[in-house]
Amino acid sequence: MHALIMAGGSGTRLWPCSREACPKQLLSLLSERTMLQEAWERITPLVPSNRIFVVTSKAYTDIVRQQIPQVPADNIIGESEGHGTAPCIGLSALYLKRLDPEAVMAVLTADHYIGKADEFRRTLGAAAQVAEEGHLVTLGIQPNRPATGYGYIERGEKLAHVSGHEVYRVEKFTEKPDLTTAQAFIESGRYYWNSGMFIWKVSAILREFEKLMPQFYAQLIEIDAALGTAEERAVLERIWPWVEKETIDYGIMERAEDVAVIPVDIGWSDVGSWATLFELLPTDGEGNVVVGQHIGLGTRGCLIHGSHHLVTTIGLEDMIVVDTEDALLVCPKERAQEVRDLVEKLKESGREEYL
């Protein structure tokens, strides 16, 4: 098995810590290690570093190499500009094809939290066996609440039982539902959260690109012809700006005919907001998550993240306070998803120095 770690996201909902120059996957948010380092560490007992590839923004390649020097420098692929997960995965598949056209490829991300690493690796091993049969495999997270911020996967018929894991055919993918729909999904027992993690043979995913995204596949063929030659960088820089933006879900998974899902309980979170981070970190006696220095009176259920100053609070409940050297965020925990909208407002206001 080979592994691809996607590490190019911007992480705007974790502003003001996550910035364009250093987004969340390159930060130490959950431990002393960065999220990228944790993703690498999780997979290495199963996949050696020389079979791990990382796709990131061209602007981040140097810091990625510094954070995980165990991964060969040639295995770190820098995109000149991001076009979504489908092009990222397609480009990576080309590099893997040159090593082994029939290799099994696990597509992972650098900004997920996985609390049960051993079970995660066991599941990947089972998924690799399913992928060897030609299926496109995804991991479905057992839901514990009717979340409206995740996509959902509906399972169909049972396909197999592999190494202690049930394998089902995917009936349908559904994008983020409203609360009523999400509740119905949970009650049915047939739905899982879409983890955004995939396992397949390189040859299988390239066939799907050829069938379902033919224009992009033609661009891949042109890039493939230049890989390993003196023209590689020039060809990539000429073609990549014209690649259409697309997610792997829309571009491939929702339309592919042979997709399987393995339900898992691996302590997964996408660490998508400050409110999510609050749920993952230990609390003090007042139910607060405190990173840095904080003194408070009557402050309960808050996330206080102060990296440069002493933060003092009085009478706050269920709030988020994030203090950095040049910016301060204060918002109710229940509105943490709107930090992304705030970042957009900063862009519209021309405050690029804070992005």
N, C-alpha and C positions, 0 to 999 in steps of 0.2 A: 504494500500500500504506500502511496505518496499522499502528502497533505498540502493543501493550499490554505494559507491564512490570509484572509482579506483584511487589510489594515489601512484603508484609505478614507474612512469616513470623517466627517467634520465634527460630529458630536455637539451640535449647537445647543441642545437642551441642557448641557452641563456647563454652559457659560455662567460666570466669567472665568472659570478655571480652564475649560476647554476652549482653545483659540485656534485660528487658522494655522498659526505657526507651530502649535503643539496640541493636537486634538486629544480627546479622552483616551484613545487606545495607547497613547504614549505617556500617559500620566499614571502616578501611583495613587489610585483612588480607594482600593480595597485592602491593600497591604503595602509592604515596603517595595514590592515589585510593581512594575507597570502592568497594565492589562495585556499588552502584547507579550511581555515576558511570561505572564501567567499562562497565556494561550500556548506559547511554545513549550513551557514546562509540562503542561497537561498532556500534550500529545507525544512527547519524546519517549516515554516508556514503550510506546507502540510503534512509532515511526522515527527512525534516526534522523538527525539534523540534516544529513546530506540528501534526504528525500523530502525535506520540507521546503516549500516555496512560499514567499510572501509577496503579495501585490499591494503596493501602496502608491501614494502620490510621489512623483519625481522629487518633490520638495522635501519628502521625509526619508528618502533612501539612506542618507548618511546617519540619521539618528536611529533608524531601524537597525542598521549594521552595528552601531555602537551598543544598542540594547540587547541584541541577540547575535553576538559575534560567532556563535557556534554554527549558525546557518551560513553556508558558502555565499560569498558576495554575489556570485553569478545567479544565485537562486532568489535574489531580491529584485523584483521587477518594478520599475518606477513608471507609472503612467504620466504622460505629459499633462493630461487632464482627465478627470473622472467622467465616465459615461454610464455609470450604473453597474450592477453586479453581472449582467449578462456579458458585456464586453470584457470585463475583468476576468471572468471565468473562461471565456473563449480564448483569450490571449494566453492564459496560463496553460490551458489544455494543449496549445501548440508546443510550448516548451516541454511539457511532459511527454508528448507524443514522440519527440525526438529521442527521449530516453527509453520509452517502452510504449508502443502504440496500444497495447492491451492492458496497461497499468490501471489499477483501481485508484481513484482519486477521491479523497475526502475533502470537501469544501467547508471550511470553518471560518469563524470570524474572530477578530482580535478584541472585540469589545463586549463579550458575553461573560457572565459569571456562571460557573458550573461548580456546585458545591460537592457533588459526588463524582470525583474524577475517575475512580476505579470503575464504577458502573458505566460512566461515559465511554471509557476505553473498551469495556466488554461489549457495549452496544455497537461501537464502530467496527469491532471484529466481526460481529454477526452481520452487520450491514454490508461489509466487504464480501461476505459469502453470498449474500443476496445479489449484490451488484455483479458478481462473476457470472450470474445467469443472464445478464443483459438488462436487468431492471434499473431504472433511475430510482434511487432510494432517498427518502428524506426522513428526518427524525421528528416525530410529533410529540410535543410536551404534554403530559397529563395535566389538564387545567385544574386549578384549585379555586377559581372564582370566574365569574362571567366578565372577563376583561374585554374592554372595547378598543384597546390599543394594539392588539395583536391580530394577525390573520389567522384563519382556522383551516384545518384539514379534516374533511369528512372521510371516514374509512368505509370501504366496501367489503367485498368478500375476503375471507381469510386465505392467504396464499401459502403460508408455511409456518413452521415453528423451528427457529434456528437458534441453537445455543442458548436456550432459555428465553428467547424473545419471540413474541407473536409478530407476524408480518402480514399486513393487509394491503389489498389493492386500494389506491386512492380513488375515491368516488368524485370528490370535488374540492377545489380550493375556494375559500371565501375571504375577501378582503375585510378589513376591520369593520365589524358589525355594530349596530346600535345595541343598547343594553338589553332590550327585550329579545332581540335575536340571539345575543350571546347567552342569555339565560336559557333559552330553548335549546341551544347547542349543548350546554352543560347537562341539562336534564336528559337529553337523548342518550348520552353516554357514547356517542359515535364520533365525537369531535375532539381534536387536539389543537393546541397552539402550534402555529408554524414557526419552527425554530430558526429557519434560514440556514440550516446545515444539510448538506447533501453528500451522497456517496454514489459513485458510478464509475464505469470504465471510461477511460479517455475516448476510446473509439465510439462508445455509445453516445456520449454527450456531443461529440463532433457530428455524428449523424443527425442528431436532433437539430443542431444549428443549421446544417445543410437543408433540412426539410422545413423548419419553421421560421428561420431567420436567414433566408437565402442571400439577401443583400449583404448582411454582415459576414456570412460565411465566405462570400467572394472576396471580401476584404481580408479575411483571415488567410485565405489561400495565397493572396499576394504577399502578405507578411511572412507566411510560412516559407515561401521560396527564398526569402532574404535572410532568414534566421541563420546565425552562424557564419555569415559572410561580412565583408567590410561594409556592405550596404544596409545592414540590419537597422542601425539607428536612423539613417536617413529615410528609409522606407517607412518605419514606424512613425516618424515625425511628420511625414507627408500624408499618411493615411489616417492616423488616429484622430485628428481634428474633425474628420468627416464621418466618424463612426456615430451611429444614432444612439441616443441614450435609451437604455432599456434595463429593466430588472430581469433576473433569471425567472422570477415567478410569472410575470406577464409574458416574457418572450418565449419561455420553454415549458415550465412545469404545468401551467394551467391548460396547455394544449397538447402536451405529450400523451401518448396512448398507454405507455407501460410504466406507470409510476407506483411505487410501493412506499408504505409508511410503517415505521417501527415505533410504537408508542413507548415513551421512556419517562422515567422519573429520575432526573439527574441533578436536582437542585438548581435549575436553570433560571437565569434572568438576563434580560438584554441590557440591563443597566442604562435604561433609556432616559432617565431624568433624575433630578435630585431627590424626588420622592421615592424612587426605586432604590437609590443608594441608601436612603434612610432605613429601608426595610432590611438591608443586607449587613449593616454595621451594628456593633453592640451599643446598647444604650446605658446611660447612667441611672442613678436612683430616681431621677425626675423624668425618666423616659426620653431624655435628649441624646442625640448623637452629636458628639463634640469632637472636632478635629482642630487642633490648635489650642489657643488660650481663650477661656470663657468664664466669666463670672456673671451669674444671673440671680434675679429674685422673682419667684413665682413664674418661672419659665418651664414649660412642660411640652413634651412631644415635638420638640423642634430639632432641626438639623442646623448646627452652628459650625461653619467651616471658615476658620480664620487663619490664613497662612502668613500674615505679616503683622497683624495688630492684635492686641487684647480686645475681644468682643464682649461688651456688657449689655445685658438685656433686662427689662423689667416687664413682667406680666404678659409675656408672649406665650401663645399656645398654637401648636400645629403650624409653625412657620418655618421657612427656610431663610437662613442668613448666610450668605457667602461673601467673604471679604477677601479681596486680592490687593495687590500693590496699587492698582490704578482703577479698580471698579468695585462696586458694592451691589449685591443683589439681595432684595428683601421681597418675599412673596409668600402667600399662603401655600401650604403643602399641596392642597387640592388643586392648585393652579400651576403646578410645576411644569406641565406639558407646554404651557404658554411661553416658556423661556425662549423657545424657538421663534415664536412670533416677535418677541422682544428683540432678538438678534436681527430679524428682518427689518424692524423699525430703525435699529442702529445703522444698517446699510442704507436705508432710504434717507436717513438724516445726514449721510456722509461722514459718519464717525468711524471711519475705517481703522483708526488707531486703536479701537477697542475690540476689533473683531479677531 
